[in-house]
Structures are given as C-alpha cells and as structure tokens.
C-alpha cells in the first residue's frame, strides 16, 4: 500500500509503525501516546517471536539512506524486546530494542534504495514485547525530534501530509469522553433521549475495564441498562457497540484520544482528538460534555478542579483515611491466563524478569475468561501463599482465594506519566513468576504455557473531580440523606493497600486489601457529585466523580458508573432543553431531573429502594 503512514520532505521519509499495512503478529499499542509521543507496534508474543509486520512506502529519490528507528529497551540493560528491520528483503545490520531505557531514535543501518516503492518489514527476534514507534529514512543526516511535545507532533504532521489544524468532527448536543461502561450508558441514554451524541474512546473496543482487552465483571448496581450493555458475544466482546450503532443520533469514534479542550469562559466549547491509525486530528464541538474516561482527562485538559490521592483523617473525619494525606492511589492490574499444553513448551531464561519477581512462583489469580475472575493457577513455592484479606473474621467466605486483583503496581507513581513503566513492570513480574514456576518443578510444569496476557492494564485510580459536594466514607456508611440523590450505588469498601516504596519483597503484589461489606445496603449518590464545581457544562460519571479516596473505593464499581451515566445523560438532556447548567438544574429543576432519572434507571434502583447487594471476591 504505497504512501500509507509515511510522508516525505527534503529532510527525509517518515514511516509511522501504526500505519503499517500488515501488522503480522504485532499489535497496536496506543495507550501511552501522551507520554512518549505516538502509538507503536508491540511484539506481544509471550516468549515466542511473532510474525513480521510489513508495509510499502514511496522513496522520493534514489540514493543511500541512513535509517533510524524510534524504539526503547523496555527492560534495560537486558534488551528482551530485540527486533530487526529489513528493506526490500535486505536485513539491516543494526539490532533494535537494545539502545537504552528511554524512547529514542536508534541507528538501524544504511542502505542504497532506488526511487519508487520499497517494502519494509519488522522482524521480532524474541517474542518479549519489542516495540517500534516509527522509522525515519534520511539522506542528509537530519535528526528527528524525539519528544511528545507540540513541536514533535507538528513535525510528524508535516512529514505525513496531515493538516496543521484539526478537521471538523461535528457539532453535538452531548460529547461523551470515554467508552467504558459509564460512557456507554451515558451515550446510549442521551441518544435514546433524542440527543445527538459523540462517544470518543481511545481503545479499539468499548467497555473499558470490562472490555475483552481486560475482562473484568461489572460489579455494583446491576441496573437494567448495565445488563443490556454488558452482554457478551462469543469472543468476549460487549454488545455495547452494536447497541450504540443502532441509535441514529449516536456516533462512536474508536481509537480517538483527546489531546485538547477549548473553553469560552467557564464553558467547554470543543475537544480535539487524534486518531491512532493515520494520526488525523478532529475537533468535536458540543453543548454539554460528559467525562467518563475514568482518568478525569477532560477535566485535566479543561482546567477543572480535581482531587488526587488519599485525604487525611482530619479532612473528612473518615475512619479508613490515613492520619496524614498522601498521594498513594490504587494502582494498575495486569490480567493473564495459563494452561497446560499437549506437549512440553520451552520458555527462555528471563533474568530481566526474575530481577523483578525474585523467587515468586505463584500464578494464582488468573482471568478465566472475560467476566470471570479469580482463577486458580500453579503455585510452585509454598512460601508464596494465596492472598488473605484483612476482613471481618465473620466473613469467612472471603478470607482466602486466588485474587486476580492482587497483581497490582504503581500506587506511588504518577499515573499520567508512568503508565508504560507500570504496565511493563507488571509484565516482568508475570514473566518472572512464570519462569520461576517452570524452573521450580521442570517435570510437573514442562507443558505449562501462557494462554493469554493482557497488554492493556486495568486502570486503577487517577484524579477525581471536585463537585459541589464531595461524597465521603461517612456519607456511605451512615446513608446520609441529601435532597438531590439521583441514583443508588452498591458495594463494599474495597481499599487496596500498597507496600511503601522499598518495603515489600514482592512490590507487584498488594500488601493488604481491606474489604468492608458495611451493612450491604445501597446508598444514594447526590447530583452535586456528578458535575464540576468550576466548569459550567461538564458532567462526569464513573470512578472519578466527586468522592474521597475511601468513598471512591466503593463507588468505583462499574455497575455503579452505569447508574451515574444514566443520571448525567438525563441531566445533559434537560440542560440543553432549558438552556441551563447542571447547577441550574439543581437550583430550579431538581424534581424534574429526579423524575426523569427514576424513570430511566428503574424504581428498584432509586435511593429509597430496598435492594441489597451481593458482595463477591475481587
């Protein structure tokens, strides 16, 4: 496919890896574009080299070209992700993925090329997460920019022939950012209310932590819309996309990551998003905006007030809060599955992995299939016990089980800048534990192999919005009544406790896990927790609504987020109908909002409802 994913200028030819015509066995990884500058191809082979990725580009003039490849040694200095590049069948001499821990342009070699089409191929050498961002061919020694800043993005746009400014993405009544469960619920509800809706999501599939890329079961309130959205196809995907595509006023933009927000005074006017494949930027204009990203990304870009980390006990007098506030937060989790093959399966030595896992050799806590967690796994070391909760002794059913979520890391790191490092650290821990199991009992585990490992981590806790009310642990525990309660949420307090930096031997596992089932009664969510305190047309749904860290440990359940999504979609509809703000609804039209939400969500899920929740492990 000549010309796809590449551009030429006097300074050289740029080939973006995400625009290769044939990925082969490589996968597109666009999670960390804001951190390192671009989507990239990942050789996610679980220890077996993957098939080559190939594409064809146009060479503008004949001559000798210096070839540079932007890559990194993700487990430096070991270089487990080594790969090679060939052009027109000639393999260049430079081995890639070994030049250092940071993303940088590495020399691949020099080659004489004729004018016209040339075929490029990426050859994975290890199966251990090699990564290629882009390839640059130059005749004049030009040095490409290496950042993730505006200048680097402009350089890439110019060489790819892309517009300098975002193209028109359309005008909408409601723009929803984030296609997890909460976002799907918000977009579908708004569309069914007759609103024109744009759902912008940065992954190729909908569902967020419930998607087939990750596979969690949506816990919390099992409302009627959640049950509709969360049905799965045979391949584990959610039916959410087909439901949205059936709505004539809904438009879904997959693999679009928002990069900017426009404001006029205290109102958001637009969001800009870049498409992972092709790099085209689009501008979406809207009247009301709903952030369901789970990471408060729209608020971060638009300047909304947010909260982060753990509040101190004196801040809200919460029993589970620490004495002093800090920035510890729930980390990210990587899910996996192993199986016994029909014949012995070798596994390479992995010192770069056991450096992290040390002697840990317990692979319990597997994802059995999408929607089914906490599966058993081989434990070749009796000193690595199955996880035990710090819970009420009367709750014996949850004292010990193979907890999927016990594989967690990043609680003390900045989640906005450390995502790739955290995901890679968990990969090293899993590869190392797997290697330890194989080596601890080679005869018993000769046939053990990885069946699947996610390369997309389940996201933990990021910034949370500040609304006109901040929901607290005591609000939930005491069922505090407020006049603006719209929906109910279910769930225990589920607090993940990390080792202090340098404290735990296995820091990729939780130190402690508090699961407090309270009185097992649902509690109400005030409307004032669902809109921004300082942005007039910004609503939010999901784990980043206006809650404390402790309260968020219950609110975060995805079924709860679906209820928020229904509520904020109804609020956006009324705001547009009456040309007002969410705060204006609270002041003057609260009864109308409550009646609309109650009809949409179902009376059995109202804050007064008698429904009890069933707590399940994980």
Secondary structure, DSSP 8 states (H G I E B T S, - for coil): -TTTTEEEETTEEEEEGGG-SB-TT-EEE-TTHHHHSS-EEEEE-TTS----EEEEEEESS-EEEEEEEEE--TTTTS--S-EEEEETTEE-S--BS-S-SS-EEEEEEEEEE-SEEEEEEEEESSSEEEEE-EEEEESS------SSSHHHHHHHHHHHT--SS-EEEEEEEEEEE--BHHHHHHHHHHHHTT--EEEE-SSSSSBGGGSTTT-----S---HHHHHHT-B-TTS-BSHHHHHHTSTTEEEETTEEEEEEEEETTEEEEEEEEETTT--EEEEEEEEEEE-SSS-HHHHHHT--EE-SB-BHHHH--TTSBSS-B-----EE--EEEEE-SS-------HHHHHHHTT--B---B--BTTB--B---B--TTS---B-B--TT-GGGSB---GGGBEE-TTS-TTT-HHHHHHHHHHHHHHHHHHHHHHTTTTTTTEEEEEE-SS-B-----EE--SS-B-HHHHHHT---TTEEEEE---EEEEE---TTT-SSTTB-SEEEEE-TTSB-EEEEGGGSB-SS-TTEEE-STTSSB-HHHHHHHTSHHHHHHHHHHHHHHHHHHHHHT--HHHHHHH-HHHHHHHHHHHH-GGGSTT---B------
